Each structure stands twice: as C-alpha cells, then as structure tokens.
Amino acid sequence: MFVFNLSSAFVTFFAVVGPPKTLLAFAHLAGDRTTRDLRRLAAWSTGIAAFIGLVLGFGAKYVTNLFHISDQSLQLAGGTIFFVYAVALVFGVHLGAEGEDDEHLPNPLVDGIRALLLPYIASPLAITAVLVASLNQDAWSWKATVAGAYVSVAVINYLCVAVLAPLLRRTHRTSLEVLSRLLGLLLAAVGVELILEGLAGLGVHLPDGH
C-alpha cells in the first residue's frame, strides 16, 4: 500500500505545482510583462504559496477536524481529484486556467497574482496533496518534512522563473507540455494508490499485489 515519505511527497508536489505546471502559467503572463515584473510577480506569488503550504502542512489535522473530515474521506477525495486532473493533464487540458477574455485589473502585480491563484498560489491539487501527506503521520517532525518539501518546490519554481524569465516569451510551450503529460501519468498512479489506501482504511479487503 502507498505510504508517503520525503521523496514521494516531493515528487507529488513537483507534479501538481512544480515548474512544468507553473512555467506554463508564467509563460502565459510573460507576453505583456517585463523580465523585472515577471520576477517580481514570481517572488510574491511564491511567497504566498509557500506560506499557505506551511500553514496547511502544520495545521492539516486542525483543518480536517474543523470540517469533520476523516482521513479516509480525504484520501478518497484527494485520489479522485489527482486522477481526474492527471487524465486531463495527459490529454493537454489545463483545469483551472484563466480564460483569455477575463477582465484585467489595473495593478499588474495584483492582476498576475489573481491569474496565478488557482494554478499555483492556492492550487486545489497542491492543497489536497499537502493535507494528505501531512496526515500520513502524526509526528511534528513529519509535518515539518512535508512543509519543507512543499516550500522547496515553491523555491524551485521561483528560481526557474527568475532564470528563464527572459526566455519565456520565446519559449515554445511544446516541451513544457510534453513534460507535464509525463508527470500526469505518474500523478494518475498516485491518485489510484490514494483511493486504494482510503478504501483499505474503510475496511475494504484488497488483495496484496506483492
């Protein structure tokens, strides 16, 4: 049965909110922004995303208790969300992406943060992943590991945007799309494993595949 550890948590966070996903979002915003503005936007959005990850990483139990959510319910819901998102990713459908006709705000920084809200800053996939990973173990050291893994991915996102900002306008998105679809295949498997773990937690007998 699937068990989260540091490497699996990092890989999951990398798949749901890592550079292959966020670079596509930043590339979409790069057309009418300078390199300096794009780096500034990356810094602010990454800081907010990291803060949310820290709060949820350490406070997952309080959040689930507040809403009376069992670990098994979260695993089943999270696994289903992961699987649906992963299938969409494999077929090139980017769920939660900003529409082309959305009204832009006067402040470019605020407008960019709003555009990055669902795909990056408060991604439902990332939030679900942090909650599921944090609840996998009760130790505070594990919660710190989960929060640290998430913040590490956020920092990698910022570094990638900061370094590649001058190239994002000219970067062909096909290479990023290919990498996103490959990660989608891995994420679909994670979703299935979470569903199986949730069913096992509810007492459903599952044959041992080993």
N, C-alpha and C positions, 0 to 999 in steps of 0.2 A: 504494500500500500504506500501511496505517496506521502512522504514526510518532508517538510520544509527544512532546509539547512541554509547556511550562509550562501553557498553557491547557487542553489535553486531559487532562493529569494532574489538574489541579484539578477539572475538570468530572467526571472519573471518580470521584475521591474524594468529591466533593459528592454524586454519585448513589448511591454504595454506603454511605456512612456520614455523609452530611450531615444538615442539620436536618429535611428531610422524613421521613427514616427515624428519627432519634434522638428527635425530638419525640413521635413515636408511642410510643416506648418509655418516655419520661419521663412522658407523659400517662397511661400505664397504671399508673405508680408513684405518681402525684400524689394519688390518692384518699385514702390514709391517711397522707400526709406533709404537714408544714407547708411554707410557702414557704421558710423558712430551711433546713429539712432537705433540700429538693429542690435548692436552690442548692449546698449543701454536697456533696451526692451528685454533682451535675454537675461541681463543681470537682475532686473526687477522681477520678472516672471519666475525665474529660477529660485530667487529668494523666497517668494511667496509659496511656490510649490514645495520647497524644502521645509518650510515652516509647517505647512499642512501635513506633510509626511511625518515630521517629528511628533506633532500633536496626536495624530492617529496611531502612530507606532507605539507610543507610550500609553495612550488612553483608549485603546481598542475595547478593552473589557468594559470600561465605563460607558462607552457609546452603545455597545450591544445590550448592556443591562438597562440603559435608559429606554431603549426601544423594544426591550423584551425579545431580543433575537437570540436564538440558540446557535451554538457553534455549527450544528448540522445544517440549520437553515441557511446560514451564511455560506457554508461550503457548497450547498446545492445551488443557491442563487449565484454565487461567485463563479462556480464551474460553468453554469449555463451562460452567464454573461461572457466569460472568457471564450467559450466555444463559439457562440454566435458572432462575437467580434472577430475571432480568428478566421472563421469562414468568410466573413465579409472582407477581411484583410487579404486573404488568399485570392479573392476574386477582384481585388482592386477597389472595393467600396470602402470609403473612409467615413465611418459613422461619427456624427458629432461635428463634422467640418462646417466652417462658416460658409454661408451662401454668398454667391457673387453679388447679389442685389441688396445685401444687408446695408442699412444706413450707417455711415461712418461718423464717429464722434469728433468734435473739434480738436480735442487734445490727442495727438498721435500716440503718446505713450499709453493713455487710458484706452484708446481705441485698440491698440495692439494687445493690451492685457485682456480686454474683453474677447478679442478674437482667439486668444490662446487659452481661454478659461476652460472649456471642455476638453480640447485635445491635449492639454498639457497641465495647466495650473491645478485644476480640480477635476482631473480625468476620472470618470466613474470606474474605469478599469483599474487605474492606479490605486484609487481609494479602496476598492474591493480587495486588491492584492495585498495592500498594507494590512488591512483588517484581518484577512485570512491568515497571513503569515504571522502577525503578532499574536493571534490567538492560538497558534500551533503549540506554544509552550508558555508556561506561566512565569518563568523566571525573568526578572528585570534585566538580567544580562542579555537574554534573548531579545527582549523588546528593544534594547539598545542596539543590538546587532541588526534587527530589521530596519530600525530608523536610520542607522548608519549606512546600510546598503541602499536605501532609498535616496538619502542625501548624496551618496556617492554617484548614483546615476544622474541626479539633478546637476551635480557639478560637472560631470562628463558632458551633459547636454550643453551647459553654458560654454565650456571650453571648445566644443565642436562648433557652436555657432560663432563664438568670438574669433576662432581661427579661420573658419570658412565663410564668414560674412561677406568678404569682397567677391567671393565666387558664387554666392547663392543665386544672384541674378542670372548668371550664365550657366549654372549647373543644370545639366539635363536630368530631369527627375526620374528617368527610367531606371537608373542604377539604384536610387533610393527605393523605388517601387519594388524592384526585384528583391532587395534585402528585406523589406517589410513583409513581402509574401512568404519568404523563407521563415522568418520569425513567426508568422502567422501559423505555419504548420506546427511548430513547436508549442505555441500557445494553445492550439486546439487540443494537443495531447495533455497539457497541464489542466485544461478545463475538464476533460474526461476524468482524469485522476481525482480531481476535487469532487466531482459528482459521485464517483465510486466511494470516496472516503466519507462523504456525507451520508450515503446510503448505508455503509457499514456502521457508522455511528448510530443510525436509527435501528440497527438490529437486522438489516437485510443480509442474508448469508451470500457471500460472494466466493466463488472458487478461487483458490490460490493459484495464480498463474506462474509461480516459480517452480 
